[in-house]
Amino acid sequence: MQAGLLNSRVEIWHFSETTDEVGATVQQWAFFLRLWANIRHLSGSQAMKSDTLTETVKASIRIRFNERITTGMQVRYRGEIYQVDAVLHDFTKKTYTDLVCVKVG
């Protein structure tokens, strides 16, 4: 994979459980990994739901091969948050992993 194609510095976040100072379990998003990626927006749409305009943006985010990334994690880039819906590994050459994402924030 050509390094020049990976031109966006992204952060991967995962949902983790920790305990607070009184011993209660707290679930929150936590930083997991920072890496280079290529973000391609595949489609976008807007619709009216309950008198509210909603938009859906789908993206494919390609990173170097990494088996630690799983469905349910988040990709954060320039204030935007993408939910990882599917992880597609290139097990043949082990050069890349594609993340199928939906923008959530």
MMTF fields as JSON, N, C-alpha, C and O atoms, coordinates in Angstrom:
{
  "mmtfVersion": "1.0.0",
  "mmtfProducer": "UNKNOWN",
  "numBonds": 419,
  "numAtoms": 420,
  "numGroups": 105,
  "numChains": 1,
  "numModels": 1,
  "chainsPerModel": [1],
  "groupsPerChain": [105],
  "chainIdList": ["A"],
  "bondAtomList": [4, 2, 8, 6, 12, 10, 16, 14, 20, 18, 24, 22, 28, 26, 32, 30, 36, 34, 40, 38, 44, 42, 48, 46, 52, 50, 56, 54, 60, 58, 64, 62, 68, 66, 72, 70, 76, 74, 80, 78, 84, 82, 88, 86, 92, 90, 96, 94, 100, 98, 104, 102, 108, 106, 112, 110, 116, 114, 120, 118, 124, 122, 128, 126, 132, 130, 136, 134, 140, 138, 144, 142, 148, 146, 152, 150, 156, 154, 160, 158, 164, 162, 168, 166, 172, 170, 176, 174, 180, 178, 184, 182, 188, 186, 192, 190, 196, 194, 200, 198, 204, 202, 208, 206, 212, 210, 216, 214, 220, 218, 224, 222, 228, 226, 232, 230, 236, 234, 240, 238, 244, 242, 248, 246, 252, 250, 256, 254, 260, 258, 264, 262, 268, 266, 272, 270, 276, 274, 280, 278, 284, 282, 288, 286, 292, 290, 296, 294, 300, 298, 304, 302, 308, 306, 312, 310, 316, 314, 320, 318, 324, 322, 328, 326, 332, 330, 336, 334, 340, 338, 344, 342, 348, 346, 352, 350, 356, 354, 360, 358, 364, 362, 368, 366, 372, 370, 376, 374, 380, 378, 384, 382, 388, 386, 392, 390, 396, 394, 400, 398, 404, 402, 408, 406, 412, 410, 416, 414],
  "bondOrderList": [1, 1, 1, 1, 1, 1, 1, 1, 1, 1, 1, 1, 1, 1, 1, 1, 1, 1, 1, 1, 1, 1, 1, 1, 1, 1, 1, 1, 1, 1, 1, 1, 1, 1, 1, 1, 1, 1, 1, 1, 1, 1, 1, 1, 1, 1, 1, 1, 1, 1, 1, 1, 1, 1, 1, 1, 1, 1, 1, 1, 1, 1, 1, 1, 1, 1, 1, 1, 1, 1, 1, 1, 1, 1, 1, 1, 1, 1, 1, 1, 1, 1, 1, 1, 1, 1, 1, 1, 1, 1, 1, 1, 1, 1, 1, 1, 1, 1, 1, 1, 1, 1, 1, 1],
  "groupList": [{"groupName": "MET", "atomNameList": ["N", "CA", "C", "O"], "elementList": ["N", "C", "C", "O"], "formalChargeList": [0, 0, 0, 0], "bondAtomList": [1, 0, 2, 1, 3, 2], "bondOrderList": [1, 1, 2], "singleLetterCode": "M", "chemCompType": "L-PEPTIDE LINKING"}, {"groupName": "GLN", "atomNameList": ["N", "CA", "C", "O"], "elementList": ["N", "C", "C", "O"], "formalChargeList": [0, 0, 0, 0], "bondAtomList": [1, 0, 2, 1, 3, 2], "bondOrderList": [1, 1, 2], "singleLetterCode": "Q", "chemCompType": "L-PEPTIDE LINKING"}, {"groupName": "ALA", "atomNameList": ["N", "CA", "C", "O"], "elementList": ["N", "C", "C", "O"], "formalChargeList": [0, 0, 0, 0], "bondAtomList": [1, 0, 2, 1, 3, 2], "bondOrderList": [1, 1, 2], "singleLetterCode": "A", "chemCompType": "L-PEPTIDE LINKING"}, {"groupName": "GLY", "atomNameList": ["N", "CA", "C", "O"], "elementList": ["N", "C", "C", "O"], "formalChargeList": [0, 0, 0, 0], "bondAtomList": [1, 0, 2, 1, 3, 2], "bondOrderList": [1, 1, 2], "singleLetterCode": "G", "chemCompType": "PEPTIDE LINKING"}, {"groupName": "LEU", "atomNameList": ["N", "CA", "C", "O"], "elementList": ["N", "C", "C", "O"], "formalChargeList": [0, 0, 0, 0], "bondAtomList": [1, 0, 2, 1, 3, 2], "bondOrderList": [1, 1, 2], "singleLetterCode": "L", "chemCompType": "L-PEPTIDE LINKING"}, {"groupName": "ASN", "atomNameList": ["N", "CA", "C", "O"], "elementList": ["N", "C", "C", "O"], "formalChargeList": [0, 0, 0, 0], "bondAtomList": [1, 0, 2, 1, 3, 2], "bondOrderList": [1, 1, 2], "singleLetterCode": "N", "chemCompType": "L-PEPTIDE LINKING"}, {"groupName": "SER", "atomNameList": ["N", "CA", "C", "O"], "elementList": ["N", "C", "C", "O"], "formalChargeList": [0, 0, 0, 0], "bondAtomList": [1, 0, 2, 1, 3, 2], "bondOrderList": [1, 1, 2], "singleLetterCode": "S", "chemCompType": "L-PEPTIDE LINKING"}, {"groupName": "ARG", "atomNameList": ["N", "CA", "C", "O"], "elementList": ["N", "C", "C", "O"], "formalChargeList": [0, 0, 0, 0], "bondAtomList": [1, 0, 2, 1, 3, 2], "bondOrderList": [1, 1, 2], "singleLetterCode": "R", "chemCompType": "L-PEPTIDE LINKING"}, {"groupName": "VAL", "atomNameList": ["N", "CA", "C", "O"], "elementList": ["N", "C", "C", "O"], "formalChargeList": [0, 0, 0, 0], "bondAtomList": [1, 0, 2, 1, 3, 2], "bondOrderList": [1, 1, 2], "singleLetterCode": "V", "chemCompType": "L-PEPTIDE LINKING"}, {"groupName": "GLU", "atomNameList": ["N", "CA", "C", "O"], "elementList": ["N", "C", "C", "O"], "formalChargeList": [0, 0, 0, 0], "bondAtomList": [1, 0, 2, 1, 3, 2], "bondOrderList": [1, 1, 2], "singleLetterCode": "E", "chemCompType": "L-PEPTIDE LINKING"}, {"groupName": "ILE", "atomNameList": ["N", "CA", "C", "O"], "elementList": ["N", "C", "C", "O"], "formalChargeList": [0, 0, 0, 0], "bondAtomList": [1, 0, 2, 1, 3, 2], "bondOrderList": [1, 1, 2], "singleLetterCode": "I", "chemCompType": "L-PEPTIDE LINKING"}, {"groupName": "TRP", "atomNameList": ["N", "CA", "C", "O"], "elementList": ["N", "C", "C", "O"], "formalChargeList": [0, 0, 0, 0], "bondAtomList": [1, 0, 2, 1, 3, 2], "bondOrderList": [1, 1, 2], "singleLetterCode": "W", "chemCompType": "L-PEPTIDE LINKING"}, {"groupName": "HIS", "atomNameList": ["N", "CA", "C", "O"], "elementList": ["N", "C", "C", "O"], "formalChargeList": [0, 0, 0, 0], "bondAtomList": [1, 0, 2, 1, 3, 2], "bondOrderList": [1, 1, 2], "singleLetterCode": "H", "chemCompType": "L-PEPTIDE LINKING"}, {"groupName": "PHE", "atomNameList": ["N", "CA", "C", "O"], "elementList": ["N", "C", "C", "O"], "formalChargeList": [0, 0, 0, 0], "bondAtomList": [1, 0, 2, 1, 3, 2], "bondOrderList": [1, 1, 2], "singleLetterCode": "F", "chemCompType": "L-PEPTIDE LINKING"}, {"groupName": "THR", "atomNameList": ["N", "CA", "C", "O"], "elementList": ["N", "C", "C", "O"], "formalChargeList": [0, 0, 0, 0], "bondAtomList": [1, 0, 2, 1, 3, 2], "bondOrderList": [1, 1, 2], "singleLetterCode": "T", "chemCompType": "L-PEPTIDE LINKING"}, {"groupName": "ASP", "atomNameList": ["N", "CA", "C", "O"], "elementList": ["N", "C", "C", "O"], "formalChargeList": [0, 0, 0, 0], "bondAtomList": [1, 0, 2, 1, 3, 2], "bondOrderList": [1, 1, 2], "singleLetterCode": "D", "chemCompType": "L-PEPTIDE LINKING"}, {"groupName": "LYS", "atomNameList": ["N", "CA", "C", "O"], "elementList": ["N", "C", "C", "O"], "formalChargeList": [0, 0, 0, 0], "bondAtomList": [1, 0, 2, 1, 3, 2], "bondOrderList": [1, 1, 2], "singleLetterCode": "K", "chemCompType": "L-PEPTIDE LINKING"}, {"groupName": "TYR", "atomNameList": ["N", "CA", "C", "O"], "elementList": ["N", "C", "C", "O"], "formalChargeList": [0, 0, 0, 0], "bondAtomList": [1, 0, 2, 1, 3, 2], "bondOrderList": [1, 1, 2], "singleLetterCode": "Y", "chemCompType": "L-PEPTIDE LINKING"}, {"groupName": "CYS", "atomNameList": ["N", "CA", "C", "O"], "elementList": ["N", "C", "C", "O"], "formalChargeList": [0, 0, 0, 0], "bondAtomList": [1, 0, 2, 1, 3, 2], "bondOrderList": [1, 1, 2], "singleLetterCode": "C", "chemCompType": "L-PEPTIDE LINKING"}],
  "groupTypeList": [0, 1, 2, 3, 4, 4, 5, 6, 7, 8, 9, 10, 11, 12, 13, 6, 9, 14, 14, 15, 9, 8, 3, 2, 14, 8, 1, 1, 11, 2, 13, 13, 4, 7, 4, 11, 2, 5, 10, 7, 12, 4, 6, 3, 6, 1, 2, 0, 16, 6, 15, 14, 4, 14, 9, 14, 8, 16, 2, 6, 10, 7, 10, 7, 13, 5, 9, 7, 10, 14, 14, 3, 0, 1, 8, 7, 17, 7, 3, 9, 10, 17, 1, 8, 15, 2, 8, 4, 12, 15, 13, 14, 16, 16, 14, 17, 14, 15, 4, 8, 18, 8, 16, 8, 3],
  "groupIdList": [1, 2, 3, 4, 5, 6, 7, 8, 9, 10, 11, 12, 13, 14, 15, 16, 17, 18, 19, 20, 21, 22, 23, 24, 25, 26, 27, 28, 29, 30, 31, 32, 33, 34, 35, 36, 37, 38, 39, 40, 41, 42, 43, 44, 45, 46, 47, 48, 49, 50, 51, 52, 53, 54, 55, 56, 57, 58, 59, 60, 61, 62, 63, 64, 65, 66, 67, 68, 69, 70, 71, 72, 73, 74, 75, 76, 77, 78, 79, 80, 81, 82, 83, 84, 85, 86, 87, 88, 89, 90, 91, 92, 93, 94, 95, 96, 97, 98, 99, 100, 101, 102, 103, 104, 105],
  "secStructList": [7, 7, 4, 4, 4, 7, 7, 3, 3, 3, 3, 3, 3, 3, 3, 3, 3, 3, 3, 7, 6, 6, 1, 7, 3, 3, 3, 3, 3, 3, 3, 3, 3, 3, 3, 3, 3, 3, 3, 3, 3, 3, 3, 3, 3, 3, 3, 3, 3, 6, 6, 3, 3, 3, 3, 3, 3, 3, 3, 3, 3, 3, 3, 3, 7, 7, 6, 6, 7, 7, 6, 6, 7, 3, 3, 3, 3, 6, 6, 3, 3, 3, 3, 3, 3, 3, 3, 3, 3, 7, 6, 6, 6, 7, 7, 3, 3, 3, 3, 3, 3, 3, 3, 7, 7],
  "xCoordList": [0.849, 0.0, 0.893, 1.852, 0.571, 1.347, 1.032, -0.131, 2.066, 1.873, 1.213, 0.514, 1.411, 0.836, -0.683, -1.308, -1.282, -2.739, -3.349, -4.508, -2.589, -3.063, -2.734, -1.682, -3.651, -3.35, -4.149, -4.106, -4.87, -5.676, -5.286, -5.305, -4.935, -4.568, -5.848, -6.517, -6.195, -7.44, -7.143, -6.041, -8.158, -8.072, -9.149, -10.271, -8.805, -9.754, -10.094, -9.199, -11.384, -11.857, -12.665, -13.336, -12.609, -13.415, -14.197, -13.84, -15.253, -16.111, -15.506, -15.293, -15.228, -14.58, -15.307, -16.042, -15.079, -15.636, -14.515, -13.471, -14.74, -13.79, -14.574, -15.805, -13.851, -14.509, -14.152, -13.014, -15.138, -14.883, -14.391, -14.137, -14.255, -13.668, -14.507, -13.981, -15.806, -16.642, -16.852, -17.596, -16.193, -16.268, -17.376, -17.57, -18.105, -19.174, -18.577, -17.561, -19.202, -18.76, -19.25, -20.433, -18.318, -18.623, -18.252, -17.14, -19.194, -18.916, -18.725, -19.549, -17.629, -17.341, -16.427, -15.781, -16.382, -15.474, -14.061, -13.855, -13.084, -11.687, -10.81, -11.079, -9.771, -8.82, -8.156, -7.782, -8.01, -7.413, -6.144, -5.124, -6.212, -5.107, -5.159, -6.246, -4.005, -3.927, -3.162, -2.104, -3.711, -3.058, -3.447, -4.317, -2.781, -3.047, -4.112, -4.161, -4.973, -6.078, -6.393, -5.948, -7.178, -7.743, -9.254, -9.83, -9.903, -11.347, -12.036, -11.735, -12.968, -13.754, -15.23, -15.753, -15.889, -17.327, -18.055, -17.912, -18.839, -19.494, -20.86, -21.223, -21.623, -22.961, -23.443, -22.89, -24.483, -25.098, -26.55, -26.899, -27.389, -28.801, -29.401, -28.886, -30.507, -31.251, -32.695, -33.212, -33.346, -34.755, -35.417, -34.762, -36.714, -37.503, -38.058, -38.749, -37.755, -38.286, -38.807, -38.049, -40.088, -40.72, -40.454, -40.083, -40.648, -40.458, -39.033, -38.809, -38.077, -36.671, -35.889, -36.053, -35.04, -34.198, -33.021, -32.247, -32.892, -31.777, -30.938, -31.453, -29.655, -28.772, -27.997, -27.682, -27.698, -26.906, -25.729, -25.908, -24.531, -23.315, -22.591, -22.275, -22.327, -21.599, -20.201, -20.005, -19.226, -17.833, -17.101, -17.458, -16.076, -15.151, -13.806, -13.29, -13.255, -11.986, -10.967, -11.123, -9.92, -8.89, -7.68, -7.187, -7.217, -6.031, -5.084, -5.456, -3.871, -2.978, -3.582, -4.347, -3.247, -3.805, -3.669, -2.577, -4.799, -4.811, -5.983, -7.142, -5.681, -6.727, -7.297, -8.244, -6.75, -7.258, -8.491, -9.189, -8.77, -9.946, -11.162, -11.122, -12.259, -13.46, -14.707, -14.692, -15.774, -17.067, -17.5, -17.284, -18.111, -18.572, -17.621, -17.994, -16.404, -15.468, -15.849, -16.749, -15.166, -15.394, -14.097, -13.003, -14.258, -13.148, -13.447, -14.545, -12.479, -12.658, -11.644, -10.448, -12.181, -11.347, -11.887, -13.022, -11.087, -11.413, -12.789, -13.577, -13.07, -14.32, -15.5, -16.585, -15.318, -16.37, -16.195, -15.073, -17.317, -17.279, -17.96, -19.083, -17.27, -17.792, -17.904, -16.939, -19.075, -19.301, -18.876, -19.301, -18.047, -17.589, -18.67, -18.946, -19.283, -20.342, -19.823, -20.426, -18.708, -18.123, -16.627, -16.165, -15.879, -14.435, -14.086, -14.396, -13.433, -13.087, -11.567, -10.918, -11.009, -9.551, -9.135, -9.852, -7.978, -7.355, -6.435, -5.232, -7.026, -6.244, -5.294, -4.357, -5.511, -4.648, -3.261, -2.258, -3.206, -1.916, -1.57, -0.42, -2.576, -2.392, -1.779, -0.844, -2.33, -1.827, -2.784, -2.344, -4.093, -5.041, -6.225, -6.483, -6.938, -8.22, -9.169, -8.847, -10.336, -11.357, -12.4, -12.88, -12.739, -13.764, -14.993, -14.921, -16.117, -17.377, -18.04, -18.353, -18.251, -18.664, -19.88, -20.191, -20.556, -21.63, -21.275, -20.906, -21.391, -21.09, -22.173, -23.361, -21.761, -22.722, -22.581, -23.467, -21.558, -21.402, -20.433, -20.209],
  "yCoordList": [-1.173, 0.0, 1.234, 1.319, 2.18, 3.402, 4.318, 4.617, 4.757, 5.608, 6.932, 7.509, 7.429, 8.699, 8.697, 9.754, 7.523, 7.427, 7.595, 7.992, 7.299, 7.438, 8.854, 9.099, 9.784, 11.201, 11.875, 13.098, 11.1, 11.673, 11.016, 9.791, 11.826, 11.301, 11.142, 12.131, 9.913, 9.629, 8.996, 8.51, 9.016, 8.342, 7.276, 7.484, 6.139, 5.059, 5.076, 5.127, 5.032, 5.012, 3.75, 3.276, 3.198, 2.031, 2.296, 3.165, 1.543, 1.68, 0.832, -0.365, 1.427, 0.678, 0.888, 1.857, -0.033, 0.051, 0.33, -0.321, 1.3, 1.615, 1.768, 1.779, 1.883, 2.125, 3.528, 3.974, 4.217, 5.566, 5.509, 4.428, 6.674, 6.761, 6.08, 5.751, 5.861, 5.183, 3.715, 3.02, 3.234, 1.825, 1.459, 0.279, 2.44, 2.167, 1.961, 2.566, 1.122, 0.866, 1.987, 2.327, 2.548, 3.64, 3.184, 2.713, 3.328, 2.997, 4.291, 5.202, 4.365, 5.582, 5.277, 4.23, 6.22, 6.083, 6.428, 7.39, 5.636, 5.85, 5.774, 4.994, 6.584, 6.577, 5.21, 4.623, 4.701, 3.383, 3.454, 2.865, 4.186, 4.141, 5.348, 5.816, 5.856, 6.945, 6.395, 5.785, 6.617, 6.095, 6.891, 7.76, 6.575, 7.241, 6.47, 5.241, 7.201, 6.566, 7.321, 8.448, 6.659, 7.269, 7.211, 6.125, 8.377, 8.445, 8.753, 9.748, 7.876, 8.077, 8.097, 7.125, 9.212, 9.301, 8.654, 9.085, 7.615, 6.828, 7.373, 7.385, 7.826, 8.331, 9.205, 9.204, 9.942, 10.771, 11.009, 11.048, 11.168, 11.428, 12.223, 12.223, 12.902, 13.635, 13.179, 12.842, 13.17, 12.772, 13.481, 13.866, 13.645, 14.223, 13.079, 12.198, 13.099, 12.12, 12.865, 13.562, 12.725, 13.402, 14.91, 15.513, 15.493, 16.931, 17.407, 18.585, 16.497, 16.841, 16.363, 15.227, 17.23, 16.865, 16.04, 16.506, 14.819, 13.961, 13.652, 13.589, 13.461, 13.118, 11.861, 11.586, 11.106, 9.885, 9.986, 10.178, 9.855, 9.887, 8.568, 8.203, 7.851, 6.584, 6.792, 7.499, 6.163, 6.33, 4.992, 4.099, 4.892, 3.769, 4.349, 5.267, 3.815, 4.319, 3.195, 2.152, 3.413, 2.391, 2.728, 3.856, 1.722, 1.848, 0.693, -0.239, 0.759, -0.391, -1.577, -1.395, -2.779, -4.002, -3.976, -3.785, -4.171, -4.133, -4.971, -4.595, -6.092, -6.994, -6.564, -7.184, -5.523, -5.072, -4.194, -3.976, -3.684, -2.848, -3.763, -4.755, -3.419, -4.254, -3.402, -2.179, -4.091, -3.445, -2.814, -3.383, -1.634, -0.936, 0.14, 0.962, 0.149, 1.208, 2.481, 2.467, 3.576, 4.843, 5.332, 5.103, 6.018, 6.728, 8.209, 8.662, 8.963, 10.409, 11.139, 10.848, 12.109, 12.877, 14.296, 14.5, 15.274, 16.701, 17.016, 17.739, 16.48, 16.769, 15.929, 16.035, 15.102, 14.214, 12.834, 12.385, 12.171, 10.838, 9.867, 10.102, 8.774, 7.729, 6.433, 6.005, 5.816, 4.538, 3.415, 3.394, 2.489, 1.377, 0.295, -0.333, 0.086, -0.906, -2.262, -3.294, -2.265, -3.518, -3.322, -2.228, -4.4, -4.388, -5.437, -6.618, -4.991, -5.878, -5.958, -5.014, -7.091, -7.285, -7.898, -8.722, -7.49, -8.105, -9.217, -9.018, -10.392, -11.494, -12.112, -12.81, -11.875, -12.45, -11.82, -12.521, -10.492, -9.787, -9.124, -8.753, -8.974, -8.316, -6.928, -6.565, -6.151, -4.796, -3.734, -2.647, -4.014, -2.991, -3.603, -4.805, -2.729, -3.044, -1.925, -0.75, -2.277, -1.288, -1.253, -2.294, -0.058, 0.144, 0.755, 1.853, 0.053, 0.565, 1.345, 0.783, 2.644, 3.535, 4.379, 4.58, 4.866, 5.835, 7.005, 6.817, 8.219, 9.412, 9.636, 9.648, 9.814, 10.006, 11.368, 11.749, 12.095, 13.384, 14.276, 15.401],
  "zCoordList": [0.0, 0.0, 0.0, 0.767, -0.859, -0.959, 0.217, 0.488, 0.906, 2.078, 1.716, 2.549, 0.501, 0.088, 0.031, 0.121, -0.118, -0.154, 1.236, 1.361, 2.262, 3.642, 4.103, 4.693, 3.823, 4.013, 5.125, 5.259, 5.92, 7.003, 8.321, 8.439, 9.304, 10.63, 11.441, 11.74, 11.799, 12.507, 13.861, 14.117, 14.717, 16.012, 16.073, 15.609, 16.643, 16.871, 18.36, 19.205, 18.677, 20.056, 20.276, 19.36, 21.484, 21.819, 23.1, 23.895, 23.281, 24.456, 25.56, 25.37, 26.703, 27.775, 29.1, 29.29, 29.981, 31.331, 32.313, 32.286, 33.174, 34.238, 35.529, 35.529, 36.613, 37.898, 38.369, 38.226, 38.932, 39.427, 40.865, 41.397, 41.497, 42.842, 43.921, 44.983, 43.672, 44.668, 44.336, 45.029, 43.268, 42.917, 41.947, 41.658, 41.44, 40.484, 39.088, 38.747, 38.301, 36.929, 36.019, 36.004, 35.265, 34.347, 32.939, 32.704, 32.006, 30.618, 29.838, 29.92, 29.078, 28.332, 27.165, 27.118, 26.209, 25.084, 25.534, 26.274, 25.082, 25.448, 24.2, 23.287, 24.172, 23.062, 22.967, 23.982, 21.732, 21.514, 20.675, 21.032, 19.543, 18.594, 17.668, 17.327, 17.257, 16.275, 15.071, 15.223, 13.872, 12.678, 11.432, 11.479, 10.317, 9.056, 8.289, 8.35, 7.56, 6.842, 5.557, 5.344, 4.711, 3.515, 3.678, 3.737, 3.751, 3.976, 2.655, 1.996, 2.281, 1.059, 1.449, 1.995, 1.163, 1.431, 0.26, -0.884, 0.554, -0.48, -0.856, -2.032, 0.138, -0.152, 0.988, 2.088, 0.69, 1.707, 1.332, 0.153, 2.339, 2.075, 3.222, 4.34, 2.919, 3.926, 3.87, 2.805, 5.038, 5.097, 6.264, 7.232, 6.154, 7.244, 8.093, 7.582, 9.377, 10.318, 11.531, 12.207, 11.811, 12.951, 12.915, 13.922, 11.756, 11.546, 11.806, 12.086, 11.714, 11.898, 10.688, 10.244, 10.155, 9.019, 9.535, 10.371, 9.035, 9.423, 8.193, 7.077, 8.404, 7.294, 7.619, 8.777, 6.584, 6.72, 5.768, 4.565, 6.304, 5.493, 5.713, 6.846, 4.614, 4.684, 4.134, 3.146, 4.791, 4.382, 4.456, 5.225, 3.634, 3.703, 4.122, 3.485, 5.179, 5.701, 5.614, 6.25, 4.82, 4.627, 5.491, 5.493, 6.221, 7.071, 6.744, 6.03, 7.264, 7.13, 7.868, 8.815, 7.446, 8.03, 9.549, 10.085, 10.234, 11.692, 12.194, 12.019, 12.81, 13.299, 14.648, 15.131, 15.267, 16.569, 16.454, 17.444, 15.256, 15.041, 14.907, 14.18, 15.621, 15.593, 15.335, 15.468, 14.965, 14.776, 16.098, 17.167, 16.013, 17.209, 17.694, 18.531, 17.185, 17.547, 16.801, 15.962, 17.105, 16.436, 15.806, 16.321, 14.665, 14.034, 14.193, 13.872, 14.686, 14.873, 14.005, 14.013, 13.249, 12.324, 12.225, 11.792, 12.62, 12.536, 13.12, 12.51, 14.286, 14.965, 14.507, 15.079, 13.494, 12.996, 13.63, 13.865, 13.901, 14.5, 13.549, 13.102, 13.245, 12.372, 13.176, 13.81, 13.148, 13.818, 12.866, 11.711, 13.335, 12.507, 12.494, 13.516, 11.315, 11.162, 10.69, 10.985, 9.958, 9.479, 9.29, 8.966, 9.5, 9.334, 8.285, 8.445, 7.201, 6.093, 5.978, 5.527, 6.39, 6.361, 5.033, 4.466, 4.545, 3.378, 3.887, 4.056, 4.128, 4.689, 3.671, 4.059, 2.381, 1.351, 1.383, 1.514, 1.262, 1.232, 2.554, 2.79, 3.422, 4.719, 4.571, 5.285, 3.619, 3.413, 3.911, 4.285, 3.929, 4.35, 5.088, 5.016, 5.802, 6.434, 6.061, 6.239, 5.546, 5.219, 6.329, 6.778, 6.76, 7.788, 7.13, 6.579, 7.183, 6.652, 7.782, 8.831, 7.566, 8.659, 8.284, 7.11, 9.332, 9.215, 10.121, 11.281, 9.576, 10.361, 11.402, 11.079, 12.661, 13.753, 14.41, 15.175, 14.166, 14.811, 14.127, 14.573]
}
